[in-house]
Amino acid sequence: MAGTPRVLRAMNDRAALDLLLEHGPLSRTRLGKLTGLSKPTASQLLARLEAAGLVIATGTGTDGSAAGGSGSGAGRPGPNAQLYAVDPTAAYAAGLDVTPERVLAAVADITGRTVGEHAVPTPGRRPAEPVVQQVTAALDGAVKAAGLVRADVRRLVIGTPGAFDPGTGRLRYASHLPGWHSPTLLGELAAALPMPVEYENDVNLAAVAEQRLGAARGHDDFVLLWNEGGLGAAVVLGGRLHRGFTGGAGEVGFLPVPGVPLVRQVTKANSGGFQELAGSQVIPRLARELGITPVPEGPYAEVAAALVARAAADPDSGSHRQLLATYATGLATGIASLVAVLDPEVVVLSGTALTAGGEPLRGLVEAELAELAASRPRLVLGDVREHPVLRGALESALAATRDEVFDTSR
């Protein structure tokens, strides 16, 4: 078939690039073994990728080609060999994590290494400056920190609470994010930014980070429960994010649950039953009811994380044990509904108000869930603790960028 050799070369090129990203610098011999290509073919492949600006020589190292051989040299390392790696400057991608308090931006090179970050504070109920200026200021700050210019960035993924309705282009389920609800916002951002821009729910991006780098690696069906500023979930089925018809899949903060009164007109209240039962704002109130002092001041997420961490570190305290047990029951109540509908293989607990409880909280939630749900998913703590939403935005942007840059069939 016409073009088949070119397609096969492109497939081999992509396989080699993915292996170099996974393993780091490799010799021709090692790359040939991992791909199943002969050494001459691997040499031609590397020469082709070098010429395309995708691979660079990084020095010499041991390729291990003589290991396991016969005779007196058996088991000894092979001679020094030229090593090759993906050229980190081949392309750059960016991510933004938007909260009511700040817009945090980062730029990563094609290997996934973060090369620049910048945060723009956005305190108060109304934005101090238009959203477009917030976004461009955060992006430009990260680009400058990376020693680049805006045109160097191939793609941008922006993570926000809620979701942009694919039908209307308006942000839904996030009334607490001032300035982001204009019907013309996406057009304004597209006009201001020179690269393709994608928008994703923040909790979905935390799930992307765990799927690519953390506790959900190797799992195609999982739920990530997030508790930080608010309660939310991400649903991954068959290895793909399930967003729902309006992008609202996983907005479990609105989920009616036993134990709290029904909340009507939840989108106006920006809350619901599960949020009222186990959201981060519940923890300080529960601590006061149990006589735990001092209860620090500050944003709910930070206060909740501090109190949960303190309780997990002091299992001999009756009030601390009660706080964790009550919190675990509230969490398991909502998770049981998700498990009954989705039957996931794994449930990942993420966000500071959950991960701060560590193994003590995880174990309590798992024990409660065993009594409330018919199926028995594994409960695990999220591994990506540093800016998981931002990391997920970068991973999402990098995946699309690599598909573009690594396509050598064109």
Secondary structure as UniProt FT lines:
FT   TURN            2..3
FT   HELIX           4..23
FT   STRAND          26..27
FT   HELIX           28..35
FT   HELIX           39..51
FT   TURN            52..53
FT   STRAND          55..62
FT   TURN            65..68
FT   HELIX           71..73
FT   TURN            74..75
FT   STRAND          80..86
FT   HELIX           88..90
FT   STRAND          92..98
FT   STRAND          102..109
FT   TURN            110..111
FT   STRAND          114..121
FT   HELIX           131..145
FT   TURN            146..147
FT   HELIX           150..152
FT   STRAND          153..160
FT   STRAND          163..164
FT   TURN            166..168
FT   STRAND          171..172
FT   TURN            175..176
FT   TURN            178..179
FT   TURN            183..184
FT   HELIX           185..192
FT   STRAND          197..201
FT   HELIX           202..213
FT   TURN            215..218
FT   STRAND          222..227
FT   STRAND          231..237
FT   TURN            238..239
FT   STRAND          240..241
FT   TURN            245..246
FT   TURN            249..250
FT   HELIX           252..254
FT   TURN            258..259
FT   HELIX           266..269
FT   HELIX           273..278
FT   TURN            280..281
FT   HELIX           282..289
FT   TURN            290..291
FT   HELIX           300..312
FT   TURN            315..316
FT   HELIX           318..342
FT   STRAND          346..350
FT   HELIX           352..355
FT   TURN            356..357
FT   HELIX           358..372
FT   STRAND          378..381
FT   HELIX           388..405
//
